[in-house]
Amino acid sequence: MIRTREPLRLRQALIPLVCLVVLGYFAYHAVYGRHGFIAWLGIQNRVDTLEHQLVEMRGQREQLDRQVALLRPESLDPDLLDERARAALGYAGDNEVVIFLDRP
């Protein structure tokens, strides 16, 4: 029985071909997979957005803390108290003009 070289070449090429397919599979999922590079970029974008929102919220909280501090009995600001009472009750003096501005 005489053997030809064709099956031998196929066997020699089979292992590198399988390794190449496995490598391609892992490379694809490393980039596009659920925990891949593209997903990591999306998570980093979300983190940056949330950090920006956190900075804004901290600024708003500091502003509200200052206003609350002005309304405490030991440091009551009469002008602020008057402004808040008029805004809450909708009152104005006879010779006053009230302009309401919508806040974003």
C-alpha positions as CSV (number, residue, x, y, z in Angstrom):
1,M,0.0,0.0,0.0
2,I,1.4,3.4,-1.0
3,R,0.5,6.5,1.0
4,T,0.3,9.8,-0.6
5,R,1.3,13.1,1.0
6,E,-2.1,14.7,1.0
7,P,-3.4,13.3,4.3
8,L,-0.1,14.1,5.9
9,R,-0.4,17.8,4.8
10,L,-3.9,18.0,6.0
11,R,-2.9,16.7,9.4
12,Q,-0.1,19.1,9.7
13,A,-2.3,22.0,8.7
14,L,-5.1,20.9,11.0
15,I,-3.5,21.9,14.4
16,P,-2.5,25.4,13.3
17,L,-5.9,25.9,11.7
18,V,-7.7,25.0,14.9
19,C,-5.3,27.2,16.9
20,L,-6.0,30.1,14.5
21,V,-9.8,29.6,14.9
22,V,-9.6,29.5,18.7
23,L,-7.3,32.6,18.7
24,G,-9.8,34.4,16.4
25,Y,-12.7,33.5,18.7
26,F,-10.9,34.9,21.8
27,A,-9.7,38.0,20.0
28,Y,-13.2,38.7,18.7
29,H,-14.7,38.4,22.2
30,A,-11.8,40.4,23.7
31,V,-12.9,43.3,21.5
32,Y,-16.7,42.9,21.1
33,G,-17.6,40.6,23.9
34,R,-19.7,41.4,27.0
35,H,-16.6,42.3,29.0
36,G,-14.5,43.3,26.0
37,F,-12.8,46.6,25.0
38,I,-15.9,48.2,23.4
39,A,-17.9,47.5,26.5
40,W,-15.1,48.9,28.7
41,L,-15.1,52.1,26.6
42,G,-18.9,52.4,27.2
43,I,-18.4,51.9,30.9
44,Q,-15.7,54.5,31.0
45,N,-18.0,56.9,29.2
46,R,-20.8,56.2,31.7
47,V,-18.4,56.7,34.6
48,D,-17.3,60.1,33.2
49,T,-20.9,61.2,32.8
50,L,-21.8,60.1,36.4
51,E,-18.8,61.9,37.8
52,H,-19.8,65.1,36.0
53,Q,-23.4,64.7,37.5
54,L,-21.9,64.1,40.9
55,V,-19.9,67.4,40.7
56,E,-23.1,69.2,39.7
57,M,-25.1,67.6,42.5
58,R,-22.4,68.5,45.1
59,G,-22.5,72.1,43.9
60,Q,-26.3,72.2,44.3
61,R,-26.1,70.6,47.7
62,E,-23.6,73.2,48.9
63,Q,-25.8,76.0,47.6
64,L,-28.8,74.5,49.4
65,D,-26.7,74.0,52.6
66,R,-25.8,77.7,52.5
67,Q,-29.5,78.6,52.1
68,V,-30.5,76.3,55.0
69,A,-27.8,77.8,57.2
70,L,-29.2,81.3,56.6
71,L,-32.7,80.1,57.7
72,R,-31.5,78.6,61.0
73,P,-32.7,80.4,64.1
74,E,-29.2,81.4,65.3
75,S,-28.3,83.0,62.0
76,L,-31.6,84.0,60.5
77,D,-31.3,86.4,57.5
78,P,-34.5,88.6,57.5
79,D,-34.2,89.3,53.7
80,L,-34.0,85.6,52.9
81,L,-36.9,84.8,55.2
82,D,-39.0,87.6,53.6
83,E,-38.1,86.3,50.1
84,R,-39.1,82.7,50.9
85,A,-42.3,83.7,52.7
86,R,-43.4,85.9,49.7
87,A,-42.5,83.2,47.2
88,A,-44.3,80.5,49.2
89,L,-47.4,82.5,50.0
90,G,-47.6,84.5,46.7
91,Y,-47.7,87.9,48.5
92,A,-46.2,91.2,47.3
93,G,-46.3,94.7,48.6
94,D,-48.5,97.4,46.9
95,N,-45.6,99.2,45.3
96,E,-43.6,96.1,44.4
97,V,-43.2,94.4,41.0
98,V,-42.6,90.6,41.2
99,I,-40.8,88.9,38.3
100,F,-40.7,85.1,38.5
101,L,-37.9,83.4,36.6
102,D,-38.2,79.7,35.6
103,R,-35.2,77.7,36.7
104,P,-33.8,75.1,34.3
